[in-house]
Amino acid sequence: MHLVFATSIVPHGSPATGYEIANAAIIDALRRVGVHVTVLGFAWPGKLPSDPDATVVLGEVDVRTDSASPLQKLAWLAKAVAEGVTFSSVKLRTVARDQVRNALRSIGHVDGYVLNSVQFAGAFEGLFDDRPTIFVAHNVEHRSAEENADAARDLLQKLLYRREARLLESLERRLCEHARFVFTLAEEDRDALGVGSPGKSTALPLVTPASAWRASGPRMLSYDAALIGTWTWQPNRIGLDWFLEEVVPLLPEEFTVAIAGSTPAGLQSRHPGVSFVGRVDDAIGFVRSGRVVPLVSRAGSGVQLKTIEAFELGLPAVATSRSLRGIGRPPQNCIVADNAVDFADALRSAARDAVDVDPTRFRRDQSAALDRQVMLGLSAMGYREKVSA
């Protein structure tokens, strides 16, 4: 079976963001069970695809909103309103629909399409109707947009997020209805998207690059707690704001917290133990430098890849319930806490007493379950080959 994996940004180098990690895991699983996968999409400016022989690049595009100029943001917004599409999809309309058609023709015969998330599929809706499709719902995007609207601090942002939520809800419904099968990244997202029937969807238990990582020695501890993420993404920002504003003030002054990853301009904390370290070259090494990993999600849907990564490394963690979506059974060294007082108490306790656990079983179970669930979707597409032993 030959499938086109249509995505906004094609894989390049080592996956870093949660979106990239999920994409790599799904593509690897498809290939592991014998599917021929060709990736179609855009490249980051100056980045080369990691698998050029199996990738068709439509051009270069930078879809980040936080680093765009005010003029570029206004241009995107004006075009989105004029064309009646989402803000996230309009950023990809840098090529004409005929160019996408020609790119598809250049690939040759294919048996179907994997439409990866709403951005690319929404930008070029209708171009993939000639073959069966699998839709990959990374999140329930309209729910995330609604939460972003509720959390927005000015009226214009609220209005823009509400517009995005309205358009996304309609787009997600059309993509799910047209798809032969839907992959979600969390079990609860299936019902939220209206595809809860076993023959229509399944949730994928993902793996991260940490699943192949092996320790060469004991951990070198530098902080009491270490967090890493893309904090400019609004659902992540909501969780980080809660952590900094409500949890951190309850921690002792000598408790040290290091926060890595891209952060919004002006983000700060008055707590003397909090430091923002920016981008780190070795994400796994950084996370392992903390005695405990705070998992602080308070919004969004889909799965939290940083949660899976912490569990694949066997690290002690304190997690909100929202951080555990998509996780059937958290390891024994994970404490669940949803209010600020309990979370702060659990952090102090974990930093003092928690120990690492052997992650071998968690890694093995995640990978095996991923392959099984992928085969459910492929079976709906007519693919009958068994998963190789």
C-alpha positions in Angstrom: 0.0 0.0 0.0 1.3 3.5 -0.9 0.0 6.4 1.2 0.7 10.1 1.0 1.3 11.7 4.4 0.0 15.3 3.8 1.3 17.6 6.5 2.0 21.3 7.0 5.7 20.8 7.9 7.7 17.8 6.6 10.0 16.0 9.0 13.6 17.4 9.2 16.5 16.4 11.4 15.7 15.3 14.9 12.0 16.0 16.0 11.9 18.6 18.7 8.3 19.9 19.2 5.5 17.6 20.3 3.9 18.0 16.8 7.1 16.8 15.1 7.6 13.9 17.6 4.0 12.7 17.0 4.5 12.9 13.2 7.7 10.9 13.3 6.1 8.2 15.5 3.1 7.8 13.2 5.2 7.7 10.0 7.7 5.2 11.5 4.8 3.0 12.6 3.2 3.1 9.1 6.5 2.1 7.6 7.1 -0.5 10.3 4.0 -2.4 9.3 4.9 -2.4 5.6 3.3 0.7 4.1 5.1 2.8 1.5 4.8 6.4 2.7 5.5 9.5 0.7 5.5 12.8 2.7 4.0 15.9 1.1 4.2 19.4 2.7 6.3 22.5 3.3 9.8 22.8 4.8 11.0 25.2 7.4 13.1 28.0 5.8 16.6 26.6 5.4 15.8 23.1 6.5 16.2 20.0 4.4 13.8 17.0 4.7 15.1 14.1 6.8 14.1 11.6 4.1 14.4 13.5 0.8 13.8 10.5 -1.4 10.4 9.9 0.1 9.4 13.6 0.5 7.8 16.1 -1.9 8.4 19.7 -0.7 6.0 22.4 -1.9 8.2 25.3 -0.7 9.4 26.9 2.4 7.2 28.5 5.0 7.5 29.8 8.6 4.1 29.2 10.3 5.1 30.6 13.7 2.8 33.4 14.9 4.9 34.5 17.9 7.9 35.4 15.8 6.0 37.0 12.9 6.0 40.7 12.4 2.8 42.7 13.2 2.5 43.4 9.4 2.7 39.7 8.6 0.1 38.9 11.2 -2.3 41.5 9.8 -1.7 40.1 6.3 -2.5 36.6 7.4 -5.6 37.8 9.2 -6.9 39.8 6.3 -6.4 36.9 3.9 -8.1 34.4 6.3 -11.1 36.7 6.6 -11.3 37.3 2.9 -11.0 33.6 2.0 -13.1 32.3 4.9 -10.5 29.9 6.2 -8.8 29.5 9.6 -5.8 31.7 10.6 -3.7 28.5 11.0 -4.5 27.2 7.4 -4.1 30.5 5.6 -0.4 30.6 6.4 0.1 27.6 4.1 -1.7 29.2 1.1 1.6 30.3 -0.3 1.2 28.0 -3.4 -1.7 27.6 -5.7 -4.0 24.6 -5.6 -2.8 23.6 -9.0 0.7 23.3 -7.7 -0.5 20.9 -5.0 -2.4 18.9 -7.7 0.8 18.7 -9.8 2.8 17.6 -6.8 0.3 14.8 -6.1 0.5 13.7 -9.8 4.3 13.6 -9.6 4.1 11.0 -6.9 2.4 8.5 -9.1 -0.2 6.0 -8.1 -1.2 6.1 -4.4 -3.9 4.2 -2.5 -4.9 6.9 -0.2 -4.0 9.9 1.9 -3.1 10.5 5.6 -4.3 14.0 6.3 -2.1 15.1 9.2 -4.0 17.6 11.4 -6.3 20.4 10.2 -3.9 23.0 9.0 -2.8 21.5 5.7 -6.1 19.7 5.0 -8.0 23.0 5.7 -5.7 25.0 3.4 -6.3 22.7 0.5 -9.6 21.2 1.3 -11.1 19.1 -1.6 -7.8 18.2 -3.2 -7.7 14.8 -1.4 -11.3 13.6 -2.2 -10.3 11.2 -4.9 -8.8 8.6 -2.6 -9.7 7.1 0.8 -8.3 9.2 3.7 -7.1 8.7 7.3 -7.4 11.9 9.3 -4.9 12.4 12.1 -6.5 14.6 14.8 -3.6 15.8 17.0 -6.0 17.7 19.1 -9.7 18.7 19.2 -8.6 22.0 17.7 -11.9 23.9 18.1 -11.9 23.1 21.8 -8.4 24.4 22.2 -9.4 27.6 20.3 -12.4 28.0 22.7 -10.1 27.6 25.7 -7.7 30.1 24.2 -10.6 32.6 23.8 -11.6 32.1 27.4 -8.0 32.7 28.5 -7.3 35.7 26.2 -6.8 39.0 28.0 -8.1 41.4 25.4 -11.3 41.6 23.4 -9.7 41.4 20.0 -7.9 38.2 20.8 -11.1 36.7 22.2 -13.0 37.5 19.0 -10.3 36.1 16.8 -10.1 32.8 18.8 -13.9 32.5 18.8 -13.8 32.9 15.0 -11.1 30.3 14.7 -13.1 27.9 17.0 -16.2 28.3 14.9 -14.4 27.5 11.6 -12.3 24.7 13.1 -15.4 22.9 14.5 -17.0 22.9 11.0 -13.7 21.9 9.4 -13.0 19.0 11.8 -16.6 17.7 11.3 -16.1 17.6 7.5 -12.7 16.0 7.7 -14.0 13.3 10.1 -17.1 12.6 8.1 -15.1 12.2 4.9 -12.3 10.1 6.4 -12.4 6.3 6.1 -10.8 6.3 9.6 -9.6 8.8 12.2 -6.5 8.6 14.5 -6.7 10.7 17.6 -3.9 11.0 20.2 -6.1 10.7 23.3 -9.1 8.4 23.9 -11.4 11.2 25.0 -10.9 13.1 21.8 -12.8 10.4 19.8 -16.1 11.2 21.3 -15.3 14.9 21.3 -14.9 14.7 17.5 -18.0 12.5 17.1 -16.1 9.4 15.9 -16.3 7.2 19.0 -17.4 4.1 17.2 -14.6 1.4 17.1 -14.9 1.0 13.3 -14.3 4.7 12.7 -11.5 5.7 15.0 -8.8 4.7 17.5 -6.4 6.5 19.8 -2.7 6.1 19.1 -0.4 5.5 22.1 2.7 7.4 20.9 6.4 7.0 21.5 9.2 9.7 21.6 12.9 9.7 20.8 13.4 9.0 24.6 12.1 5.4 24.0 15.5 4.6 22.3 17.6 6.5 24.9 19.7 4.5 27.3 21.5 5.9 30.4 25.3 5.7 30.4 25.5 6.6 34.1 23.7 8.1 37.1 21.8 11.4 36.7 23.6 14.7 37.3 21.1 16.7 39.3 21.2 20.5 38.9 17.6 21.6 39.8 14.7 20.5 42.0 12.4 20.6 39.0 12.9 20.9 35.3 10.3 21.8 32.7 10.7 22.0 28.9 8.2 22.9 26.2 7.1 25.3 23.5 5.6 27.8 25.8 4.6 30.2 23.0 1.8 27.7 22.1 -1.3 29.0 23.8 -2.5 25.8 25.5 1.0 25.2 26.9 1.2 28.9 28.0 -2.1 28.5 30.0 -0.5 25.7 32.0 2.8 27.5 32.5 1.0 30.7 33.7 -1.0 28.6 36.2 2.3 27.0 37.4 4.2 30.3 37.8 1.3 32.3 39.2 -0.3 29.8 41.6 2.1 26.9 42.3 5.5 28.5 42.4 4.7 31.1 45.1 3.9 28.2 47.4 7.4 26.7 47.0 10.3 27.5 49.4 12.7 30.1 48.2 15.5 27.6 48.0 13.5 25.3 45.7 15.0 25.6 42.2 13.0 25.4 39.0 14.5 25.5 35.5 12.2 26.2 32.5 13.6 25.4 29.0 12.1 26.1 25.6 10.8 29.2 23.7 8.9 31.5 26.0 6.8 34.6 25.3 8.6 38.0 25.6 8.5 39.4 29.1 7.7 36.2 30.8 9.2 36.2 34.3 8.8 35.0 37.9 9.6 36.7 41.2 10.5 33.5 42.8 14.3 33.5 43.3 14.7 29.8 42.4 13.1 30.1 38.9 15.3 30.4 35.9 14.4 30.6 32.2 17.2 28.8 30.3 15.8 29.1 26.7 16.6 26.5 24.1 18.8 23.6 25.2 20.8 21.4 22.8 20.2 18.2 24.8 16.5 18.1 25.8 16.8 14.7 27.5 19.9 15.7 29.4 18.1 18.8 30.6 15.0 17.0 31.8 17.1 14.4 33.6 18.9 17.3 35.5 15.8 17.9 37.6 14.9 15.8 40.6 11.2 15.9 39.4 9.4 16.8 36.2 6.3 19.1 36.7 3.7 18.3 34.0 1.5 21.3 34.1 -1.1 21.1 31.3 -4.4 22.9 32.1 -5.8 23.2 28.6 -5.8 21.7 25.1 -6.6 18.2 23.9 -4.7 15.3 22.4 -1.7 13.8 24.1 1.1 15.5 26.0 4.3 14.2 24.4 6.4 15.6 27.3 4.4 13.4 29.7 5.2 10.3 27.6 8.9 11.4 27.4 9.2 11.7 31.2 7.7 8.2 31.6 9.9 6.7 28.9 12.9 8.0 30.9 11.5 6.7 34.2 11.6 10.1 35.9 9.6 11.1 38.9 6.8 13.5 37.9 3.9 15.5 39.4 1.1 15.8 36.8 -2.2 17.5 36.4 -5.0 15.2 35.2 -5.0 17.1 31.9 -1.3 16.1 31.5 -2.2 12.4 31.6 -4.7 12.4 28.7 -3.8 9.5 26.4 -2.0 7.6 29.2 -3.8 4.5 30.4 -1.6 3.7 33.4 0.9 6.2 34.8 4.0 4.8 36.4 4.2 4.5 40.2 6.5 7.5 40.6 4.0 9.9 39.1 1.8 11.9 41.6 -1.4 13.4 40.3 -2.4 16.8 41.6 -4.9 19.4 40.2 -4.9 22.3 42.6 -2.0 24.5 43.4 -1.5 23.6 47.0 -1.5 19.8 46.3 0.8 20.3 43.3 3.3 22.3 45.3 3.2 19.8 48.2 3.8 16.9 45.7 6.7 18.7 44.1 8.4 19.1 47.4 7.8 15.5 48.3 8.9 14.1 44.9 12.1 16.2 44.9 12.9 14.9 48.3 11.9 11.2 48.1 10.9 10.1 44.6 13.1 7.7 42.7 13.5 6.7 39.1 11.7 3.6 37.8 12.7 1.1 35.1 10.9 2.4 32.0 11.4 -0.7 29.8 7.9 -2.1 30.1 6.3 1.3 29.5 8.4 1.8 26.3 7.7 -1.7 25.1 3.9 -1.5 25.7 3.6 1.9 24.0 5.4 0.8 20.9 3.5 -2.5 20.5 0.1 -0.8 21.1 1.0 1.9 18.5 1.5 -0.7 15.8 -1.7 -2.5 16.7 -3.8 0.7 16.6 -2.2 1.8 13.3 -3.2 -1.5 11.8 -6.9 -0.8 12.7 -6.9 2.3 10.5 -5.0 0.5 7.7 -7.5 -2.3 7.8 -10.3 0.2 7.2 -8.3 1.3 4.1 -8.2 -2.3 2.8 -4.7 -3.2 4.0 -4.6 -6.7 5.3 -0.9 -7.4 5.9 -0.1 -8.6 9.4 2.4 -6.7 11.6 5.7 -8.4 11.3 7.0 -10.0 14.4 
